[in-house]
Amino acid sequence: MSAPTNPLCPVLDRAADGTVIRKGGIMGIVVTDGEVQPGDPIEVTLPAPPHTPLAPV
């Protein structure tokens, strides 16, 4: 039997200095309501640099 895995493993990593790197998380602004269907276009606009990691809340 294999050891149980932590469900957060796919979205967590460690930097060389040992700090936690969170690889998941989405923030966005929804401008149109309704259902999203497979194949619907999604537009992503990144903010101007510098891009900085978000801190946990």
N, C-alpha and C positions, 0 to 999 in steps of 0.2 A: 504494500500500500504506500502511495506517495504522501509526502508531507503536505498539509493544507497550504495553499498560497494566499497571500494577502491580496485582496482585490484592488488595492491601490498601487501594487507593483508596476503596472504598465504606465502609470502617470507620475511616478516618483523616481528620482535618480539622486546621485550624490556627486558634488563637485570635488575636485582634487583636494580642497581644504576641508572636506567633510560636511559642508553645508548642503541642505536639501534643495534640490531643483524640482520644482513642480512643473510638469510638462503638460498639464491639462488646465483648461479654464478658458471660458469664452465670455467676452463682454460685447454687447452690441446694442444697437438701437434699431428697433423694428419700426418701419415707416408705413407698412401696409398690413392690414389684418387679413385673415383667411387661412385656409388649409394649404399646407405645402405638400405637393405631390412629387413623386419621382420624376426627374427630368426638368423640374422647374428651375429657371435660372436664379442664381443667388449672386448678388454683387457684394464684393468686399472692398472697402476703402480703408487703407491703413492711415493712422494719424501721422503727422509730420514727425521726423526724427527729432530728438533721440528717443528710441524705444527703450523703456525701462521695465524690468519685471515687476509684476504686481505683488504686493505683500499680502499674506493671508489676513483675513478679517474674522 
